[in-house]
Amino acid sequence: MNQKKVVVLGGGVLGTQIGLVCAYHGYDVTFWLRSESSIGRTTPKIERYSALMLEDLAKAKALVGNPMGAYYYPRGMVKDWNSATVESIDALLETGKKNLTENVHIELDPKKAVEDAYIVIESMSEDPKAKIDVYTKFKDLLDEETILVTNSSTLLPSMFAEYTGRPEKYLSMHFANTIWKNNTAEIMGHEGTSKEYYDKVVAFAASIGMVPLQLHKEQPGYILNSMLVPFLSAAQGLWANGVSDPETIDLTWKLATSAPAGPFAILDIVGLETAYNINQMKPNTQIEGTIENKIGKLLKEKIDKGETGVNAGKGFYDYTKK
Ligand SMILES: NC(=O)c1ccc[n+]([C@@H]2O[C@H](COP(=O)([O-])OP(=O)(O)OC[C@H]3O[C@@H](n4cnc5c(N)ncnc54)[C@H](O)[C@@H]3O)[C@@H](O)[C@H]2O)c1
């Protein structure tokens, strides 16, 4: 077993970010991808996120000595901000650049990909069938000691443990988008996860610059989304009921709590399609006149106009204006 070998299953938005952060912190990372065409989609993501990570790290030099710096530096990339200097960040940039190039590999062969791996991180599409297929495929290929974690946002590890062939070494390690800045790792086992392997995953998360946030039992939505989803729904309800407009709702939240962003700015980051999908899972969406029905219609109108959030340049706010 190679204690430094990390394998990421899935080269999508989150898989790429997770693999790169591991590589940055000195792990030898292999992305297992399904096909040549997956390589064509993942390679540009690897390049883009590597460049963004290094750009954010370079920008942090200007924050050294600034009391606001502690809020804006890439928290997953600089372990001790209090002692950071321009020179120490330059040194991180140099090793970071090298690690992001030399420690990143792509492999299509499942057996070769996971050989000797310390930990395998599954970050494939949020589709139970795809996850079961892949666990079944890898079950007999993993070393006995290899740890297997899932980054699933909405599915519980107990749903899949039986397909992994290693239920005691299987649990969730859930990241947030742009993980090199938003460095949370929510660690959640199922009833059959062993304490020894749970603790190993906590230590691993810390070693890649994350703050391990430990859940003591299974919870759909973990800690973050258990709070965030109802918060965003409440804000959308105020808007859909005509109580107030997105700008005023955001302003209220920001002024009263000193938060840097309000719920509609957060919705723009999450993306309106995701917000719409979450809303449509609620039971009342098809009943005319309910708040969920009104929210669904309003979000759909914006989605149909292409106003899906920050990535589209426009959502509740316009991001094309400088
Ligand atoms: N996007 C987010 O903000 C976010 C945040 C935290 C966690 N997550 C979780 O991370 C996981 C991945 O999300 P994402 O946003 O990166 O998705 P994505 O759509 O960007 O990527 C999914 C990847 O899975 C691959 N894939 C799908 N089915 C496959 C199969 N059968 N075999 C092999 N590869 C397959 C796709 O080719 C793609 O590379 C999901 O479980 C999601 O819940 C996402």
The ligand as an SDF file (V2000), in Angstrom:
LIG
                    3D

 44 48  0  0  0  0  0  0  0  0999 V2000
  -21.0340   20.4100   -7.7160 N   0  0  0  0  0  0  0  0  0  0  0  0
  -21.0120   20.6720   -6.4220 C   0  0  0  0  0  0  0  0  0  0  0  0
  -21.0860   21.8430   -5.9830 O   0  0  0  0  0  0  0  0  0  0  0  0
  -20.8320   19.5420   -5.4130 C   0  0  0  0  0  0  0  0  0  0  0  0
  -20.4710   19.8560   -4.0970 C   0  0  0  0  0  0  0  0  0  0  0  0
  -20.2440   18.8060   -3.1770 C   0  0  0  0  0  0  0  0  0  0  0  0
  -20.4230   17.4940   -3.5860 C   0  0  0  0  0  0  0  0  0  0  0  0
  -20.8040   17.2280   -4.8720 N   0  0  0  0  0  0  0  0  0  0  0  0
  -20.9830   15.8050   -5.2270 C   0  0  0  0  0  0  0  0  0  0  0  0
  -19.8730   15.4000   -6.0110 O   0  0  0  0  0  0  0  0  0  0  0  0
  -20.2750   14.3830   -6.9400 C   0  0  0  0  0  0  0  0  0  0  0  0
  -19.8900   14.8290   -8.3300 C   0  0  0  0  0  0  0  0  0  0  0  0
  -20.5120   16.0570   -8.6010 O   0  0  0  0  0  0  0  0  0  0  0  0
  -19.9660   17.0360   -9.7320 P   0  0  0  0  0  0  0  0  0  0  0  0
  -20.6180   18.3410   -9.5110 O   0  0  0  0  0  0  0  0  0  0  0  0
  -18.4850   16.9580   -9.7960 O   0  0  0  0  0  0  0  0  0  0  0  0
  -20.6090   16.3390  -11.0230 O   0  0  0  0  0  0  0  0  0  0  0  0
  -20.1720   16.4290  -12.5390 P   0  0  0  0  0  0  0  0  0  0  0  0
  -21.3930   16.1780  -13.3330 O   0  0  0  0  0  0  0  0  0  0  0  0
  -19.3570   17.6460  -12.8090 O   0  0  0  0  0  0  0  0  0  0  0  0
  -19.1840   15.1610  -12.6880 O   0  0  0  0  0  0  0  0  0  0  0  0
  -19.6030   13.8460  -12.6030 C   0  0  0  0  0  0  0  0  0  0  0  0
  -18.5150   12.9480  -13.1830 C   0  0  0  0  0  0  0  0  0  0  0  0
  -18.9100   11.5830  -13.0400 O   0  0  0  0  0  0  0  0  0  0  0  0
  -18.6200   10.8960  -14.2320 C   0  0  0  0  0  0  0  0  0  0  0  0
  -19.5070    9.7200  -14.3250 N   0  0  0  0  0  0  0  0  0  0  0  0
  -20.8540    9.7000  -14.2940 C   0  0  0  0  0  0  0  0  0  0  0  0
  -21.3100    8.4230  -14.3660 N   0  0  0  0  0  0  0  0  0  0  0  0
  -20.2030    7.6280  -14.4180 C   0  0  0  0  0  0  0  0  0  0  0  0
  -19.9880    6.2270  -14.5030 C   0  0  0  0  0  0  0  0  0  0  0  0
  -21.0080    5.3580  -14.5530 N   0  0  0  0  0  0  0  0  0  0  0  0
  -18.7110    5.7630  -14.5260 N   0  0  0  0  0  0  0  0  0  0  0  0
  -17.6840    6.6120  -14.4900 C   0  0  0  0  0  0  0  0  0  0  0  0
  -17.8080    7.9610  -14.4060 N   0  0  0  0  0  0  0  0  0  0  0  0
  -19.0600    8.4490  -14.3770 C   0  0  0  0  0  0  0  0  0  0  0  0
  -18.8700   11.9280  -15.3270 C   0  0  0  0  0  0  0  0  0  0  0  0
  -18.2210   11.6010  -16.5230 O   0  0  0  0  0  0  0  0  0  0  0  0
  -18.2580   13.1840  -14.6710 C   0  0  0  0  0  0  0  0  0  0  0  0
  -16.8680   13.2350  -14.8710 O   0  0  0  0  0  0  0  0  0  0  0  0
  -21.7630   14.1700   -6.7350 C   0  0  0  0  0  0  0  0  0  0  0  0
  -21.9560   13.0590   -5.8970 O   0  0  0  0  0  0  0  0  0  0  0  0
  -22.2060   15.4670   -6.0440 C   0  0  0  0  0  0  0  0  0  0  0  0
  -23.3090   15.2700   -5.2000 O   0  0  0  0  0  0  0  0  0  0  0  0
  -21.0010   18.2060   -5.7940 C   0  0  0  0  0  0  0  0  0  0  0  0
  1  2  1  0
  2  3  2  0
  2  4  1  0
  4  5  1  0
  4 44  2  0
  5  6  2  0
  6  7  1  0
  7  8  2  0
  8  9  1  0
  8 44  1  0
  9 10  1  0
  9 42  1  0
 10 11  1  0
 11 12  1  0
 11 40  1  0
 12 13  1  0
 13 14  1  0
 14 15  2  0
 14 16  1  0
 14 17  1  0
 17 18  1  0
 18 19  2  0
 18 20  1  0
 18 21  1  0
 21 22  1  0
 22 23  1  0
 23 24  1  0
 23 38  1  0
 24 25  1  0
 25 26  1  0
 25 36  1  0
 26 27  1  0
 26 35  1  0
 27 28  2  0
 28 29  1  0
 29 30  1  0
 29 35  2  0
 30 31  1  0
 30 32  2  0
 32 33  1  0
 33 34  2  0
 34 35  1  0
 36 37  1  0
 36 38  1  0
 38 39  1  0
 40 41  1  0
 40 42  1  0
 42 43  1  0
M  CHG  2   8   1  16  -1
M  END
$$$$
